[in-house]
Amino acid sequence: MLFRRICIIAILVMLWILSCERERFILDQPVQLRFSVDTVYFDTVFTQIGTMTKRFTVHNTYGNHIRISTIHLAGGGNSVFRMNVDGVPGILHQNVEIPPKDSLYIFVEATLDPNNSDNILLQEDSILFNTNNYRQSVNLAAWGQDVHMLKEELIETGTWINDKPYLVINYVYVDTLAVLNLDPGVRIYLHRDAVFYVGGTIRANGTLDEPVYFLSDRLEKMYEDIPGQWGGIYLLPGSRDNVFNHSVIRCGNFGIVVDTFMSKTTPALVIENSFIADHSSFGILARGSFVNASNTVIANCGTCAVALIWGGTYEFNHCTIANRWLYGGVRNTPAVFLNNYYIDVNKKPQIRDIHKAYFGNSIIHGNRQFELETDKHPDGLLNYTIDHCIGRLDSPDLDPDRLINVVINQDPKFISWDEYNFELDTLSPAKDIGSLLIGEGFPFDKNGNSRTADGKPDAGAYERIEAP
């Protein structure tokens, strides 16, 4: 009798549990999930390098709990994609519950295999969902680009051609006696903190139509102007005859560091028709060196766009130096900084003369009150000249006798600072203020336009060409 009562009670409890289960979960009808996307896209990514992690949500639009029988990566273990469901990785997840009117997150990333092609190829997969025998899917798509992978490589004399991109991991080092030539259109991408060291010579031979690029390996749109994504280009002491023509150098910790090389006849660096921007410290940092720059834009750096320190010889003609920092913190340093000494380990000043720091027909502007400052040791030489320039150039430490035909504290009126268009607006006060003598030495601007045709060169890297 007792046993019979226990059995009856057990059956009633089971029926109660089942009825609650049916009330709590939708079990006997098709359930349609709602997804925040129908396809997860990855922009062009390099093979062998993992993508950023993307996510999408799976929504339960019903007033009851639902249970997803399986969430399955269709390609399984052979897929280039990886999946994580609410913090749990794996290619198969079973009996995943979602409360009423709630959702769960699914995270996806990919590492693409080499495709043995110079072309960008599409790789696809999908995530499959089965809920009460109702099947749905979210597609996955990534475009993969093969690369020349370089990790801690010693580079000998040679030429890099424009086929696949070059991807630098950690560093490369151009050997002391080596000459590395970069053909027009070569694209060099650098992984996090990677540095391009040059002990010998590098010649970036870009053209107007096919520049040479030094960029971060994060290709997603959101990273295109984020500073500090890779190290920088470091021209080591003794490096010589370096040339960057029509080169684009963006988003490093620094753009180019030029260390001590004091030839009196040959520059350590000649940079022309180039664009250096979005570096977390310096665009160009030269220490006791010899640099010639022309038709070049240096913009938006966290410390200085151009710092010429510990002596040296420098010429900047028809350059646009435009420094505005919007990435957190206040920039306390000017766009251009000059000094002629350093403090040694014994805390004694060591004089290093700046024999020449010449800025001609250039723009030196930014969002600080003073954008050119000097730090001169009285026992040394700091010989600078600002000639036919425009910008924020009224710093109290500047010698007015060294400023020749300078337009002070007027906005040069770029077409769009936000869109990195540093060409001049039609109402720009930088128009026609340049010296014709300087302009004749650089008769074509960064875009290949004549700056001497009207006999009135504009200041900066670009000549304003009015529409006919």
C-alpha positions as CSV (number, residue, x, y, z in Angstrom):
1,M,0.0,0.0,0.0
2,L,2.8,2.4,0.9
3,F,4.7,1.5,-2.2
4,R,1.7,2.2,-4.3
5,R,1.2,5.6,-2.8
6,I,4.9,6.4,-3.4
7,C,4.6,5.5,-7.0
8,I,1.5,7.6,-7.4
9,I,3.2,10.6,-5.8
10,A,6.3,10.1,-8.0
11,I,4.1,10.0,-11.2
12,L,2.3,13.2,-10.1
13,V,5.6,15.0,-9.4
14,M,6.9,14.0,-12.9
15,L,3.7,15.2,-14.6
16,W,4.0,18.4,-12.7
17,I,7.6,18.9,-13.7
18,L,6.8,18.1,-17.3
19,S,3.9,20.6,-17.3
20,C,6.1,23.3,-15.8
21,E,8.8,22.5,-18.4
22,R,6.2,22.9,-21.1
23,E,5.0,26.1,-19.6
24,R,8.6,27.4,-19.2
25,F,10.0,26.3,-22.6
26,I,8.5,26.3,-26.1
27,L,9.0,22.7,-27.0
28,D,6.1,21.7,-29.4
29,Q,6.2,24.4,-32.1
30,P,8.8,25.9,-34.5
31,V,10.9,28.6,-33.0
32,Q,12.4,31.3,-35.2
33,L,15.5,33.1,-33.8
34,R,16.2,36.7,-34.7
35,F,19.9,37.6,-35.5
36,S,21.5,41.1,-35.4
37,V,23.2,40.3,-38.8
38,D,22.7,37.8,-41.6
39,T,26.4,37.7,-42.5
40,V,29.5,38.5,-40.4
41,Y,32.0,40.1,-42.8
42,F,35.8,40.5,-42.2
43,D,37.5,43.1,-44.4
44,T,40.6,42.0,-46.2
45,V,42.9,40.2,-43.7
46,F,46.3,38.7,-44.1
47,T,46.7,35.0,-44.2
48,Q,48.3,33.4,-41.2
49,I,47.4,36.5,-39.0
50,G,44.3,36.3,-36.8
51,T,41.5,38.8,-37.5
52,M,39.9,41.1,-34.9
53,T,37.0,39.5,-33.0
54,K,33.5,40.3,-34.2
55,R,30.2,39.5,-32.5
56,F,26.5,39.2,-33.3
57,T,23.5,38.6,-31.1
58,V,20.8,35.9,-31.2
59,H,17.5,37.2,-29.9
60,N,14.6,35.3,-28.3
61,T,11.5,37.4,-29.2
62,Y,9.1,35.1,-27.4
63,G,7.5,35.4,-23.9
64,N,8.8,31.9,-22.9
65,H,12.2,30.4,-22.6
66,I,13.6,28.7,-25.7
67,R,16.3,26.0,-26.0
68,I,18.5,25.9,-29.0
69,S,19.3,22.2,-29.6
70,T,22.6,22.8,-31.5
71,I,24.7,25.8,-32.5
72,H,27.3,24.3,-35.0
73,L,30.1,25.8,-37.0
74,A,29.4,24.2,-40.4
75,G,33.0,23.8,-41.4
76,G,33.8,22.0,-38.1
77,G,37.5,21.5,-37.3
78,N,38.5,22.4,-40.8
79,S,37.0,25.9,-40.8
80,V,39.3,29.0,-40.8
81,F,36.7,30.5,-38.4
82,R,36.5,30.1,-34.7
83,M,33.3,30.6,-32.6
84,N,32.6,31.4,-29.0
85,V,29.0,31.3,-27.5
86,D,28.6,33.5,-24.5
87,G,32.2,33.0,-23.4
88,V,32.5,29.3,-24.2
89,P,34.6,28.4,-27.2
90,G,33.9,25.4,-29.4
91,I,32.6,24.3,-32.8
92,L,29.4,22.6,-31.4
93,H,27.2,23.8,-28.5
94,Q,24.1,21.9,-27.4
95,N,21.0,22.9,-25.4
96,V,21.7,26.5,-25.2
97,E,18.9,28.4,-23.4
98,I,17.7,31.9,-23.9
99,P,15.3,33.5,-21.4
100,P,12.2,35.4,-22.7
101,K,12.9,38.6,-24.6
102,D,16.6,38.1,-24.0
103,S,19.6,37.3,-26.2
104,L,23.0,35.7,-26.3
105,Y,26.3,36.8,-27.9
106,I,28.3,34.9,-30.4
107,F,31.9,35.9,-31.1
108,V,33.7,35.0,-34.3
109,E,37.3,35.4,-35.5
110,A,39.3,33.8,-38.2
111,T,42.9,32.8,-39.2
112,L,43.1,32.3,-43.0
113,D,45.4,29.8,-44.6
114,P,47.7,30.9,-47.4
115,N,46.0,30.8,-50.8
116,N,49.1,30.8,-53.0
117,S,47.8,33.8,-55.0
118,D,48.7,37.4,-55.3
119,N,45.0,38.2,-55.5
120,I,42.5,38.6,-52.7
121,L,40.3,35.5,-52.3
122,L,37.1,35.0,-50.4
123,Q,36.7,32.3,-47.8
124,E,33.3,31.4,-46.4
125,D,31.5,29.3,-43.8
126,S,28.3,29.5,-41.7
127,I,27.0,28.9,-38.2
128,L,24.0,26.6,-38.1
129,F,21.2,26.8,-35.5
130,N,18.6,24.1,-34.8
131,T,15.7,25.0,-32.6
132,N,12.8,22.6,-32.3
133,N,13.9,21.1,-35.7
134,Y,13.7,24.6,-37.2
135,R,17.1,25.4,-39.0
136,Q,18.6,28.8,-39.5
137,S,22.1,30.0,-40.3
138,V,24.4,33.1,-40.1
139,N,27.0,33.3,-42.9
140,L,30.7,34.1,-42.4
141,A,32.8,35.7,-45.0
142,A,36.5,36.9,-45.0
143,W,38.7,38.1,-47.8
144,G,42.3,36.8,-47.5
145,Q,45.5,38.3,-48.9
146,D,48.7,36.3,-49.0
147,V,51.8,38.2,-47.9
148,H,55.6,38.0,-47.8
149,M,56.0,37.2,-44.1
150,L,59.1,38.7,-42.5
151,K,59.9,38.0,-38.9
152,E,63.2,39.2,-37.4
153,E,64.7,39.1,-40.9
154,L,68.2,40.4,-41.9
155,I,67.7,42.2,-45.2
156,E,70.6,42.2,-47.7
157,T,70.9,44.3,-50.9
158,G,67.9,43.7,-53.2
159,T,64.6,45.0,-54.5
160,W,61.1,44.4,-53.1
161,I,58.6,44.3,-56.0
162,N,54.9,45.2,-56.0
163,D,53.2,41.8,-55.9
164,K,52.0,40.7,-52.5
165,P,52.2,42.9,-49.5
166,Y,55.1,42.6,-47.1
167,L,54.2,41.9,-43.5
168,V,56.7,42.6,-40.7
169,I,56.5,40.7,-37.4
170,N,58.7,42.0,-34.6
171,Y,61.3,43.7,-36.8
172,V,63.4,43.6,-39.9
173,Y,67.0,45.0,-40.2
174,V,68.5,46.3,-43.4
175,D,72.2,45.3,-43.0
176,T,74.9,47.9,-42.6
177,L,76.3,47.7,-46.2
178,A,73.0,46.7,-47.8
179,V,70.7,48.8,-50.1
180,L,67.0,48.0,-50.1
181,N,65.0,49.4,-53.0
182,L,61.2,49.5,-52.8
183,D,59.4,49.5,-56.2
184,P,56.5,51.8,-56.8
185,G,53.3,50.6,-55.1
186,V,55.0,48.3,-52.6
187,R,52.8,47.9,-49.5
188,I,54.6,47.2,-46.1
189,Y,52.4,46.4,-43.2
190,L,53.8,46.2,-39.7
191,H,52.4,44.1,-36.8
192,R,52.0,45.5,-33.3
193,D,55.2,47.2,-32.1
194,A,57.2,46.0,-35.2
195,V,60.1,48.2,-36.2
196,F,61.8,48.7,-39.5
197,Y,65.5,49.1,-38.7
198,V,67.9,50.5,-41.3
199,G,71.6,50.1,-40.7
200,G,72.5,50.6,-44.4
201,T,70.2,52.3,-47.0
202,I,66.6,52.3,-47.9
203,R,65.2,53.9,-51.0
204,A,61.4,54.0,-51.3
205,N,60.8,54.8,-55.0
206,G,57.1,55.6,-55.0
207,T,55.3,57.6,-57.6
208,L,52.3,59.9,-57.6
209,D,50.1,57.1,-58.8
210,E,51.8,54.3,-56.9
211,P,53.1,55.4,-53.5
212,V,55.1,53.2,-51.2
213,Y,53.1,52.4,-48.0
214,F,54.2,51.8,-44.4
215,L,51.0,51.0,-42.5
216,S,49.6,48.9,-39.6
217,D,48.5,45.4,-40.4
218,R,45.0,46.2,-38.9
219,L,43.1,46.8,-42.1
220,E,39.7,47.4,-40.7
221,K,38.2,50.8,-41.4
222,M,38.1,51.7,-37.7
223,Y,41.9,51.4,-37.4
224,E,42.9,53.6,-40.4
225,D,43.9,56.6,-38.3
226,I,44.6,55.1,-34.8
227,P,48.1,56.0,-33.7
228,G,50.6,53.6,-32.1
229,Q,49.7,50.4,-33.9
230,W,53.4,49.6,-34.8
231,G,56.8,50.8,-33.9
232,G,58.3,53.0,-36.6
233,I,61.1,53.4,-39.1
234,Y,64.5,53.7,-37.4
235,L,67.5,54.9,-39.4
236,L,70.3,53.8,-37.2
237,P,73.6,55.7,-36.6
238,G,75.7,55.3,-39.8
239,S,72.6,54.7,-42.0
240,R,73.1,56.9,-45.1
241,D,71.6,58.1,-48.5
242,N,68.1,57.1,-47.5
243,V,65.3,58.3,-49.8
244,F,61.6,58.3,-49.3
245,N,59.7,59.6,-52.4
246,H,55.9,59.5,-52.6
247,S,55.7,57.4,-49.4
248,V,52.8,57.1,-46.9
249,I,53.8,56.4,-43.3
250,R,50.9,56.2,-40.9
251,C,49.8,55.1,-37.4
252,G,53.1,54.1,-35.7
253,N,54.6,55.0,-32.4
254,F,56.9,57.2,-34.5
255,G,57.2,57.8,-38.2
256,I,60.9,58.1,-38.9
257,V,63.8,58.4,-36.4
258,V,67.0,59.6,-38.0
259,D,69.9,59.1,-35.7
260,T,73.4,60.7,-35.8
261,F,75.1,60.8,-39.2
262,M,77.0,64.0,-39.7
263,S,78.2,64.1,-43.3
264,K,78.6,67.7,-44.4
265,T,77.7,66.9,-48.0
266,T,75.2,64.1,-48.1
267,P,71.9,64.0,-46.3
268,A,71.2,60.9,-44.2
269,L,67.5,61.3,-45.3
270,V,65.9,62.9,-48.3
271,I,62.1,62.8,-48.1
272,E,59.9,64.2,-50.9
273,N,56.2,64.2,-51.9
274,S,55.3,62.1,-48.8
275,F,52.7,61.9,-46.1
276,I,53.5,61.1,-42.5
277,A,50.6,61.2,-40.0
278,D,48.9,59.7,-36.9
279,H,52.0,58.7,-34.8
280,S,51.7,58.6,-31.1
281,S,55.0,60.4,-30.5
282,F,57.0,62.0,-33.4
283,G,56.5,62.2,-37.2
284,I,60.1,62.9,-37.9
285,L,62.7,62.9,-35.0
286,A,66.2,63.7,-36.1
287,R,69.1,63.7,-33.7
288,G,72.3,65.3,-34.8
289,S,71.6,64.5,-38.4
290,F,71.3,65.9,-41.9
291,V,67.7,65.9,-43.4
292,N,66.2,67.5,-46.5
293,A,62.4,67.4,-46.8
294,S,60.1,68.9,-49.5
295,N,56.5,68.6,-50.7
296,T,55.8,66.6,-47.6
297,V,52.9,66.6,-45.1
298,I,53.6,65.7,-41.4
299,A,50.5,65.8,-39.4
300,N,48.7,64.7,-36.2
301,C,51.4,63.4,-33.9
302,G,51.2,63.1,-30.1
303,T,54.5,64.8,-29.3
304,C,56.0,66.8,-32.2
305,A,55.4,66.5,-35.9
306,V,59.0,67.4,-36.4
307,A,61.7,67.4,-33.7
308,L,65.3,68.4,-34.7
309,I,67.5,67.9,-31.6
310,W,71.1,67.5,-30.6
311,G,72.4,69.5,-33.5
312,G,72.5,68.9,-37.2
313,T,71.6,70.4,-40.6
314,Y,68.1,70.5,-41.9
315,E,66.0,71.9,-44.7
316,F,62.2,71.8,-45.1
317,N,60.8,73.4,-48.2
318,H,57.2,73.5,-49.2
319,C,56.2,71.3,-46.3
320,T,52.8,71.3,-44.5
321,I,53.4,70.6,-40.8
322,A,49.9,70.5,-39.3
323,N,49.6,69.1,-35.8
324,R,46.3,68.4,-34.1
325,W,46.1,65.7,-31.4
326,L,42.7,64.3,-30.6
327,Y,43.5,60.9,-29.0
328,G,43.4,61.7,-25.3
329,G,45.5,63.9,-23.2
330,V,46.8,67.4,-24.0
331,R,49.7,67.9,-26.3
332,N,52.2,70.0,-24.4
333,T,54.8,70.1,-27.2
334,P,54.9,72.2,-30.3
335,A,54.5,71.0,-33.9
336,V,58.2,71.8,-34.5
337,F,60.9,71.7,-31.8
338,L,64.6,72.6,-32.1
339,N,67.4,72.3,-29.7
340,N,71.2,72.2,-29.6
341,Y,72.3,70.2,-26.6
342,Y,71.5,67.2,-24.5
343,I,72.2,66.3,-20.8
344,D,74.6,63.4,-20.4
345,V,74.6,60.7,-17.7
346,N,76.6,63.0,-15.4
347,K,73.9,65.6,-15.7
348,K,76.2,67.9,-17.7
349,P,75.1,69.6,-20.9
350,Q,76.7,68.5,-24.1
351,I,76.6,71.1,-26.9
352,R,75.5,69.9,-30.4
353,D,75.2,72.9,-32.8
354,I,72.4,73.2,-35.2
355,H,74.3,74.6,-38.2
356,K,71.1,75.1,-40.2
357,A,67.4,74.6,-39.7
358,Y,65.7,76.2,-42.6
359,F,61.9,76.3,-43.3
360,G,61.0,77.8,-46.6
361,N,57.5,78.4,-48.2
362,S,56.0,76.1,-45.5
363,I,53.0,75.9,-43.2
364,I,53.6,75.3,-39.4
365,H,50.2,75.1,-37.8
366,G,48.3,73.3,-35.1
367,N,45.9,73.6,-32.2
368,R,48.4,75.0,-29.7
369,Q,49.1,78.7,-29.2
370,F,52.8,78.3,-30.2
371,E,53.7,75.6,-32.8
372,L,57.4,76.3,-33.2
373,E,59.6,76.5,-30.1
374,T,63.4,76.3,-29.5
375,D,65.5,75.2,-26.6
376,K,68.9,76.9,-27.1
377,H,72.0,76.4,-24.9
378,P,73.7,79.9,-24.8
379,D,77.1,78.4,-25.5
380,G,76.1,76.7,-28.7
381,L,74.8,77.6,-32.1
382,L,71.1,77.2,-33.1
383,N,70.9,78.7,-36.6
384,Y,67.3,78.6,-37.8
385,T,65.4,80.6,-40.5
386,I,61.7,80.7,-41.1
387,D,61.2,82.1,-44.6
388,H,57.9,82.9,-46.3
389,C,55.9,80.7,-44.0
390,I,52.5,80.8,-42.3
391,G,51.3,79.5,-39.0
392,R,51.4,79.9,-35.3
393,L,54.9,81.3,-35.1
394,D,54.8,84.0,-32.4
395,S,56.5,82.0,-29.6
396,P,58.3,84.4,-27.3
397,D,61.5,82.4,-27.6
398,L,61.8,83.0,-31.3
399,D,64.2,85.6,-32.7
400,P,62.2,88.0,-34.9
401,D,65.2,88.6,-37.1
402,R,65.1,84.9,-38.1
403,L,61.5,85.3,-39.4
404,I,61.4,86.5,-43.0
405,N,58.0,87.5,-44.5
406,V,56.1,85.3,-42.1
407,V,52.3,85.3,-41.8
408,I,51.7,84.9,-38.1
409,N,48.6,83.5,-36.4
410,Q,46.4,83.0,-39.4
411,D,44.6,79.8,-40.1
412,P,45.9,78.4,-43.4
413,K,42.4,77.1,-44.1
414,F,42.9,73.5,-45.3
415,I,40.0,72.0,-47.3
416,S,39.3,69.4,-44.6
417,W,41.5,68.7,-41.6
418,D,39.1,65.9,-40.5
419,E,39.4,64.1,-43.9
420,Y,43.2,64.6,-44.1
421,N,42.9,66.9,-47.1
422,F,45.6,69.5,-46.5
423,E,45.2,71.2,-49.8
424,L,44.3,74.9,-49.5
425,D,40.8,76.3,-49.6
426,T,40.2,79.1,-52.1
427,L,40.2,81.7,-49.4
428,S,43.4,80.4,-47.8
429,P,45.9,83.2,-46.6
430,A,48.7,80.7,-47.5
431,K,48.0,81.4,-51.2
432,D,50.6,83.3,-53.2
433,I,52.7,84.2,-50.2
434,G,55.7,82.0,-51.1
435,S,59.1,83.1,-52.4
436,L,59.4,82.5,-56.2
437,L,63.1,81.8,-55.7
438,I,62.3,78.9,-53.3
439,G,59.4,77.8,-55.5
440,E,61.6,77.5,-58.5
441,G,63.7,75.0,-56.7
442,F,60.6,72.8,-56.2
443,P,58.5,73.7,-59.3
444,F,55.9,71.0,-58.9
445,D,53.8,70.4,-55.8
446,K,52.9,67.1,-54.1
447,N,50.2,66.4,-56.7
448,G,52.4,67.2,-59.6
449,N,50.9,70.7,-60.3
450,S,53.1,73.6,-61.3
451,R,53.6,76.1,-58.5
452,T,55.5,78.6,-60.6
453,A,53.1,79.0,-63.5
454,D,51.5,82.1,-62.0
455,G,54.8,83.4,-60.5
456,K,53.2,83.2,-57.0
457,P,53.9,80.0,-55.2
458,D,51.6,79.0,-52.3
459,A,53.0,78.0,-48.9
460,G,52.9,74.3,-48.1
461,A,53.0,71.1,-50.0
462,Y,50.1,71.9,-52.3
463,E,49.6,74.6,-54.8
464,R,46.0,75.8,-55.0
465,I,44.7,75.3,-58.6
466,E,41.5,77.1,-59.2
467,A,38.9,75.5,-61.4
468,P,38.6,77.2,-64.9
